[in-house]
């Protein structure tokens, strides 16, 4: 979406058509970088860290990381 010309406009169009006011994205570093991009481009977005390999800087613990340590 970030690399596709017109990608952000397509996302905004789909959200509007489906009457979605904002996104809540759960995921790792790739998901969070896309969420940041969307937010910076006018899409109300919140990123919730959830990563199995703890690859998000600034978080000591994330959902599901504890399962890999058992």
Beta strands, then each sheet from edge to edge (+ up, - down):
strand 1: 23-27
strand 2: 45-49
sheet 1: 1+ 2+
end
